């Protein structure tokens, strides 16, 4: 702490850090905010001075001085599910390394009658926004655009904004093609609720890819039973019971997520159905527990997706104020087939 003759003991100020480092207060501000115009040696000197004085910049003062909050808002339909938790981990780590903070807004999986977003909740609270796997109504797109902050999307293609994702149609195509090449023709697909999933781009595109693979192999998509799995293990278990209880059950089940696929595996185990001798089961994602179930899947780099989306916003915030808008950036990361022991040749 620094003692002053003209008043009570107070905390160190930015002026104290500037004097200790031998630089101006403006340089201290830029150095602590990570602005590029500060040399590495100067930034190191400022950081050492701030550390020795136990100086912590006031968020309020910083916001008033710069017009920035240092906060990136993230709009997500779920916070507890595996994909979102791991994607947000990648987002948060990247933002933190650039001196930014994350504000989570759980907006649900579907546009509702009442707007879940409002200008009061967002204006002057965030410097940028990331929309994760959630479609938006036209009114919500207009609201976010009116904030005049950088916006990026992850797993959904909305508005004129920068986008990060995988080719979900290609992932669905790859998964179904694998089963078809193993000779399976009695097939079931476990996804979400078709009517509700119209607002979840990932679900829509994976089913598009599945149907594309079926048509390419000469299989009528109408012959494949589509069952609601609710994107959870419990939902996959119920869906597995439904399809395996049929008089002529499928020889292969493709689930749109590994969690639902794990539920189908549990249903097969309870019924004494041998995997993969009698039933092949496949998922999409490469969930952290997929290997423990020997589950064949299509892997996507979830944390890398979050990191890439955050980096788009970091780059946008680093651009000079008033800079001309650049072309929209689209980053597509690759998926890959991971063959394990849950799939095999169709039984004769």
C-alpha positions, 0 to 999 in steps of 0.5 A: 500500500502507498501512504500519502501525506495529504490523506488516509492510506489508499491503494496504488494508482496508475500514476504510481505505476507510471512513476515506478516504470518510468513511463506515462500513464497512457503507456501503463494503460495500453500495456495493461490492456495488451495493446500492440503499440507497447514494446515487449520490454516496456510492457514487461517493465510496467507489469513488474511495477504493477505487480510490485505495487499490488496494483489492480486497475479499476474496471469502471475507470478503465471502461470510462477511459476506453469506452470498452468493458473488456467483456465478451457476451456469449449467447448459448442455448445450453450451459450444462451439456458436453458440447457447450461446456467444452466449446466455452472452455476454448472460448474462455481460455482464448479470451483470458489470454487476451485480457478479456472476460466472458459473460454467459447468457443462456437464451434457450434452444428455441426463439420464444414468444417473448424476446430473450434478448433485450438491448438493456441487458447488452448495451454498454455491457459487452464489447463483442458477442458470440452466438453458439449453436442457436438460430435467431429471429429476424428481430434478434438479429436486428437487435444485435446489429444495432449494438454496433459491436463485433459479432461472431457465430459458432455452429450456426450461420446467422446474419452477416457475421463471422462464423466458425464451425464444422461441416455438419452435413459432411459429418452426417454424410460420413457417419451414414456412409460408414454404416452403408459401406458395412452393408447395413440397410435396416437403419434407424436415426436418433436425433432431436425433435424434428419440429423443434430442431428447425432452430438448431442448425447442427441438428438440421445439417446432420440430418441433411448429410444423412439423407444425402448419403442414403440417396447416393447409395440408392436407399430411400430415406423414408425407409430409415426410422427417425426417432427423437433422442433429445440429445441426451443419454436418457433420450438415446436409451428411450429411443434405443428401446423404441427401435429395438423393440420393433418386430424387425429391428434395425441392424444399425443405429446412427445417433446425431450425438455420442451421448444419444449413441451411448444411450442406444448402447445401454438399451442394446445391453439391457436387451442382450443385443450383441454389439456389433455382431447383431447391432452396429451403433454410431455417434457424432462428436467424439465425446470424452467418454466415447472411447470408454464405450468403444464407440465409432464416431465422427470427431469434431474439435470442440475446444478448438472451435471455441478458441477459433471463434473467440480469436475472431472477436479478439481480432475484430476488437483489435482493429482501429476504431472506424476501420473499414469493414473487412470481408466476412470471415468463415472458419471451417474446421475438419471432422474425421471418422474414428472407427472403434468396436461398436460398428461391424459388417451387417449380419447376413 
